[in-house]
Structure formats: C-alpha cells, structure tokens
C-alpha cells in the first residue's frame, strides 16, 4: 500500500504500569501532528515482583483498556498495517505472558509485539531524537519494570531490571525507602560510570513529567506545560525522599498524577540513581516516550528530517523551563 503523507498511524505501548495509545500523522519536515493521545493505568505488572506472573485482575484491567483502544482504532478506520502495538518489561518477564498475548489478540484483534530491551531503548532514543533541534542527548527512560539508557550518539543501549512498580512492590510497602534507594543505586551500576558526562540528557516518561510539575510548583498536574522543563540533577532524589515520607493522601494534594502517586517515589529513585551514575551536564523532562518512537518509525519515510521542537513551543518560555 502506498503511504500518503497525510495518513494517520497508531502506536500502542503496553507497559508494566500504563497503557498508551498515540494516533498521529506526519506533516512537513517529519513533524508529527498528534490526533489522539490516550493513557490508561491498568498496572499490568502489579504483583509480578512477588509471583513472576500477570495476575488475573491485572490482566482483566489491561484487556478492558485494550478493548477501548481497539474501539478507537476501528472508529478512526486505521488498518493493521498502519498500527503497531508493543509490550515491554512486564511481557518480557511474566511466566504467563504468552497466554495474556493470546487473550489480547482474541478479544481485541491486536497483535502485541514484545520488544527486547535493546529495541525498547532504540525506539525511546528515536522518540527523543525527533524532538531535538539538530542536537543530541542521552536518554534515561524510567518505566514500571525497567529503566533504559541510550548514549547521546545512540550507539550504546542498556537496560536495568528496576522500575517504579517493581521497586514499590519490593520495598516501599514495607516502608523501607532507604533499602529501595540502595537497590536502585546497585542496579544503576549496570550503566557506565560518567556515561553521559558533558552531554545533555532527556529524562523520559511519566516519572519525568510528574517531577517537572512538582519541581516547578504547578497548581495541578499539567504534562503539556511540563514538557521540556529543565531539571536540576538532584531534583529526582530530593523529591523521591520527600514523597516517600508522605502518606498517600498527602501526596495526592501535590501536582502529580493520582494514578502514579503510590509508585512515584520509586520511579524517582530509579531516575536519581541513573543520573547520579551517568552524570549528565543537564537534564530535561519529556513525556514523549516509546510510543512516539514507534509511531515516528511507522509514519516518517526513511531520510525525512525529524521535527525540530524540543522543548516544545507551547506552554512556558524556554527561560521558564
């Protein structure tokens, strides 16, 4: 099928915590025009750290979210060849992942591809590369079940098996945040020491935009306004400790995603450990993660220059960010 430049494409990202659907089309110069961007929080990886399997309740929540997304894709008339659905750490690890994938295909018609750690890192890098103004940046992508690092030149791609959901279940429920931080630092040894020294870094994913909202003192969670915000290197660790000391009810009074409040201290601890190990020169936040890389590869012809819009033009000025 010949692709027209204004055709819409869809990317689904099924992670340990969230399920995301992005629908967009390529515009001039490879810019992505976002048509729909949905997020659900089925927490497919809930209990995985203890049992090694996807629980029946978590599977059902994820299947219901996938059914909703499948309805949206049919309503938009998007054929399978213009849709790519991917899964990450939870589906790499769960002993019953194959069973879940088959149920998902039967109920929704969606064939979910399980990404390798390296492919997940590559697509995360592609997502960010499409937003840079001709520059380069290292990537740290904190997920629910793993944390990825890609060097600024895109050649080194690494993953460590810690994330916001995994660490929360292992440690925070027992109130042992010091042990959680120590485990995050231990796992971060899997990244090269000073691996981003002298480089700009983009902290990718929901953890990062929540951190930006907290750091900038927003009245409410506003991911679009937070996009591209500059972050102090120590901000993730500072907020991780502060949130861990607060009961959930108090966290919910702050400008963060309610669905992420329980696991955000662990996600921030992962980010803090990675940044401490890698020592980048600067850090910015972006919620334009894996799904943007998946969609860009679908929608943008090979050789098309990526859009130059990072940080984005909307919201606060560059100085404010």
N, C-alpha and C positions, 0 to 999 in steps of 0.2 A: 504493500500500500504506500502510495506517495504521500509524504507528510507535507501538509501546508503549513506555512509559518504561523498561522493563527489557530492551529488545532490545540485543543486542551489536552493535558496529560494529568495523570493522577499518581501519587506516591503514598503508600501506606507504610507506616513504621510501627511495628508491634514490639514494644519493649517490656522490660521487667515491671515497670510502673505504669507507663502511659501507652495509649494507642492513638496515633496521629494520622490524619488524612489531609494531604495537600493537593489541591487542584489548581493548576496554573497553565499558562501558555507562554511561549517565547515571543518576545517583542523585538524591537530593533536593537541590534548590537548584542543580542543574547540576554537582554533583561527579562526577568520573569515577572509576568503580570499575574498576581495571585487572585484567583477567583473564589476559592473557599479554602479555609484552614481550620480544621476541627481537631479538638483534643478531648479524649475520654481517659479516665483513670481507673481501669479495671484491676490494676495491680496483679497482673498475671503471675508474677513471681512471688506472691505472698505465701510464706511457708516453705519456699523452695530451699532456703538455707538449712532448715531442720529436716525436711523429708526427702529432698532430692527430686521431688515430683511436683507437677502442677496439681493443685487441689481441685476437687470438683466445683467448689464455689467460685474460685478464681477463674476456672475455665468457662463457667457459665457467664460470668460477668464479661469476659473478653469476647465470647461468642455473640452476646447481645450487642456489644459495641460494634463488632464486625458486621453484624446484620444491618445495623443502622447505616454504616458506611457503604455497604453494598447497595442499599436502597438509594443513597445519594448518587452513587456511580451510575445506576440504571436511570435515574431521573435526568442525569446530565448526558446520557447516551454515550458514555465512554466505553469503547470496545476494549477487549482484553489486551490487545497489542499496544494500547496506549496507557496501560495501568501496570504498575509493579508494586507488589506487596512484599515487604521484607520483615524478618524477625531477627532478634539479636540475642543477648546473653541467655535469657531465660529459656529460649528454644535450643540453644547450644547445649545446655546443661541438664534440662529436665529429663528424667528417665522415660516419661510418657509423652515426650514432645511429638513423636510420630503419630500417636493416637489423637492428640489435640489437632494437629495439622489436617488429618483426615476428616475430623468432625467439622473443622472450619470450612474445608472445601465442600463437604456435603451440604452444610447449612447455608453457605453464602456464595458458593461458586468461586471463591478466591483461592488461588494457589499461592501460599506464602513461602517465600524462599528464605532459608536460614542462612544468614551471612556469616562468613568466617570473621575472626577478629580483625585480620588484615583488611578485608574488604569493607568492614564497617568503618575502620579508620580512614581508608581511602575515600569513601563517599562523604565522610564528615569533612575531610580536607577539601573535597570538591565543592561542598556546600559553602564553605567559607571563602575559598578562592574566587567564587563567583561574586562575592560581595566586596572584594578588596579593590582599591583604586590603583591597580597596577603594582601594588606592593606585595609583601609576603608576610606570613605569620605562622608561628607554631600553633597547634591546636591541642587543647585539652578538653575532652568530651566526657563529662560525668553522667553516667546512666544509672539505672536502678540496679544492674547486676555487674557492670564492668565499667572501667574508665580507660579511655583510649588517648594515646598521644601520637601526634604526627609532627615530624620536624618541619621547620619553615620551608624547606625545599621539597617537601612531600615524599622524600625517599625513605625515611625511617618511620615505620608504623608499628606501634606496640600497644598491647592491651594488658591490663592487670585485672584480676578477678574480684574487684571490690566495687561497690556502688551503694547508692543511698538505701535501697531496700535491703540488700544483703547485710550491710553493716548494722542497720537499725535492728534487724531481727536477731543478729548475733549478740549485740551489746547493749543498745540503748534501753531495751525493755527491762534489762536488769539494772539500769541506772548507772552503768559503769562507763561513763563517757571517756575517762582517761584511757581505759583499755581500748576503746574504739579508736581514739586518736593514734594510739601506739600501733594498732593493727594497720591503720591507713598509712602511716609512715613506713611500716615494714614492707607493705605491698608496693609502695611507691619506689622502693629500691629497684624494682623491675624497670624503671625508666632511667636513662643515663644521667649521671650527676652533671649539673650545669648544661643539660641537653638543649636548653633554649636561651642560653646566656647571650646577651646582646640582641636578642630578637624580640619583636612584638609577639604577643600571644593572644589568641582568642579563646576564652573560656566558653564552651558551647553547651547548650541545653537548658532545661528548666531550672536547674540549680543556679545557673549564672544569672538569669534574668530576675529570679527571686532575690538573689544577692544584690543586684543593682537597685532594685526597688527599695530594699532595706537601707543600703548604703546612702542612697540619695534622699531618703526621708520622705518618700511619697506618702500621700494620704491613703492610697489604696494600691493594690497590685495592678500594674499597667505595663504589660510586656512590650507593647509597641513603643512607648515612651522610654523604656529601659534599654531598648535595642541599641547596641553600640556604645553603651556607657563605659567610661574609663573606671577601672577598679584599682584600688591600692593592693599591692601584693599581699599584704597581711589581712585584708578585709575578710576573706573567707574563713580564716582561722578565728578571727575575732568574733564574727557572727555565729560561727559554729558553737563556740563556748557559751556565748550569751544565750542562744536559743536552747541549748541543752539544759541550761539552768532554769528555764521557764517551764511551767506546766503547759499542756497543750492549749488550754483555754486562753492563757496569756499570749501565746504565740499567735493565736487567731485574731488578736487585736492589732497585729502588725500588718504592714502592706505586703502580704505574701499569699500565694495560692492556698486556699483552705485544704485542698486535697493533698498538698505536699507538706503541710506543716509538721506532720508526725515524723517524716523522714528527712526533712531539710537539714538538721544538724549533721547527720551522717553524710549527706551529699556534700555539704560544705567542708566537712573534714577530709573527704576524698580530694576535693579541689585544693584545699590548703596544703595537703601532703604532696600532691603532684607539683604545685607551683613552688613549694619550698625546695623540692628536689631539682626541678628544672631551671629555676632562677631566671625567668624571662626579664627583659628590660621593662616591659609594660604589659598591661592586661586590659582587654575589653570584653564585654559580655555580649553574647548573641544567643537568641533562642532559635535561630535559623539553622537547625541541625540536620541530621541524617536525611530526613525527607526532602530537603532542598537539594542535596547532592544527588539523590535518586532521581528526582524529577528533572534536574538540570541535565543529567545524562540522557534521559528519555527525550527531552524537548528540544535541546540545543544541538544543532548539527555540529559534527566534528570540525574544529577550526574556527567556530564562532567565538569572538572575544566575549568574555564574561561581562556581566553588568558591573558598572563601577559605582557602587552605592553602599559603602561601608566606612563609617557609620551611615545609616540612612538619613535622608534629608528631612524627614518629618520629625515632629516632636521637638526636643530641646536642641539648642545650637551645639556646635562642636565644642565650644568652650565650656558650656554647661555640662557636657558629657565628660 
